[in-house]
Amino acid sequence: MCELTILMPCLNEAETLGTCIQKAFKFLHDNDVSGEVLIADNGSTDGSIDIAINLGARVISVEQRGYGSALIAGTNAAHGKYIIMGDADDSYDFVNLHPFLLKLQEGYDLVMGNRFAGGIEKGAMPWSHQYIGNPILSYIGRVFYKSNIKDFHCGLRGYHTEAIKNLHLKTTGMEYASEMVVMSELHGLRIAEVPTTLKKDGRSRRPHLRSFKDGWRHLKFLFMYCPDWLFLYPGVTLCVIGLLGGVLIELFGNVEIGEVAFGVHTLLYMAFFIIIGVKIIFLYTFTKVYARNSHFLVKCQKADLIEQFSVDFGIFGGAIFVIVGSVLTIIAFVIWSQKDYGALFPESFMRLTIPAAVLIALGIEFIFSSFFIGILDLNKQESSGGD
């Protein structure tokens, strides 16, 4: 096995591919590194394949279109112990790969380039990417996954071949860049970051990257692999707002802030917040149970809370909510039936019926959601000989 594979995804890069390959071979030669240059071609029709072969690079054909598809296939076909991947548009410095290789030789599994630390040439990155898109997405990635990576989407990065193959990465598009970092963090791989430069690419055509579409795919991926931020925290926030607001209105009547009074109509919105919040928390629970049983996510500490969830407890707890809510509803209608009470005190009636309706709705939600959690767990119970 050679030490290093320099991997480039390619789709009609005839203008710049030759330059990138020559720079990659120069690095290997100048630093006496045993290696290869591998081109993962994604269906080029502009002569890119001939250019690569004539320059001594190895070429594999990848039928499934997509940035991630090309890199997954390239990783699987690589001969090197390590891989350094980079775009074939001549925007990355393939001559200066020594910082990446050095970190890999030190034992790091993933070495990310940081374009913001190394320097971005004027015009090399659209201002919306440089000052909005990349910083925001990288910040979200650091918060969600407790990462120290400052540039989540740098296309120049190195990694230990077997370590990344063992992650079984799946995304086929540009979000592959995020998936590699996220899954590396979740699996506890050793990650380092080194400065690198970015210059304006040498192509006359527009890049394959589509700002909004690919940015959304990155953002969607970051949320989908972090159910805490996708479901749990928003759900808890809605529940807390609804409970606090509802309790204040029930205890003190109309709550006045300045010239605005919050009364029974606000109580109705607080009820909606509680019901929706609980629903979102159950979506979090469904996701964690599915993730635990399918290995969709790496098990984390919060999974212990899911392990302790009892389907029977949820069903019987929901039944109690329904009973209490129904009793309050009956009391409310008995009061309402008294002569002239409904006409004289309609707001007082609503202050009783809204909490009653919330309890009934939550009880029904708990019962059916608990049954669904039990269904998700059927395979686990059968495999463990559950009662």
Secondary structure as GFF3:
##gff-version 3
##sequence-region A 1 387
A	DSSP	beta_strand	4	10	.	.	.	ID=ss1
A	DSSP	alpha_helix	17	30	.	.	.	ID=ss2
A	DSSP	beta_strand	35	41	.	.	.	ID=ss3
A	DSSP	alpha_helix	48	54	.	.	.	ID=ss4
A	DSSP	beta_strand	58	61	.	.	.	ID=ss5
A	DSSP	alpha_helix	67	77	.	.	.	ID=ss6
A	DSSP	beta_strand	82	85	.	.	.	ID=ss7
A	DSSP	alpha_helix	98	105	.	.	.	ID=ss8
A	DSSP	beta_strand	110	114	.	.	.	ID=ss9
A	DSSP	alpha_helix	115	118	.	.	.	ID=ss10
A	DSSP	alpha_helix	127	128	.	.	.	ID=ss11
A	DSSP	pi_helix	129	133	.	.	.	ID=ss12
A	DSSP	alpha_helix	134	145	.	.	.	ID=ss13
A	DSSP	beta_strand	157	160	.	.	.	ID=ss14
A	DSSP	alpha_helix	161	165	.	.	.	ID=ss15
A	DSSP	alpha_helix	176	186	.	.	.	ID=ss16
A	DSSP	beta_strand	191	195	.	.	.	ID=ss17
A	DSSP	alpha_helix	211	224	.	.	.	ID=ss18
A	DSSP	alpha_helix	227	227	.	.	.	ID=ss19
A	DSSP	pi_helix	228	232	.	.	.	ID=ss20
A	DSSP	alpha_helix	233	252	.	.	.	ID=ss21
A	DSSP	beta_strand	255	257	.	.	.	ID=ss22
A	DSSP	beta_strand	260	262	.	.	.	ID=ss23
A	DSSP	alpha_helix	264	294	.	.	.	ID=ss24
A	DSSP	alpha_helix	303	307	.	.	.	ID=ss25
A	DSSP	alpha_helix	311	337	.	.	.	ID=ss26
A	DSSP	alpha_helix	341	344	.	.	.	ID=ss27
A	DSSP	alpha_helix	346	376	.	.	.	ID=ss28
A	DSSP	alpha_helix	378	383	.	.	.	ID=ss29
###
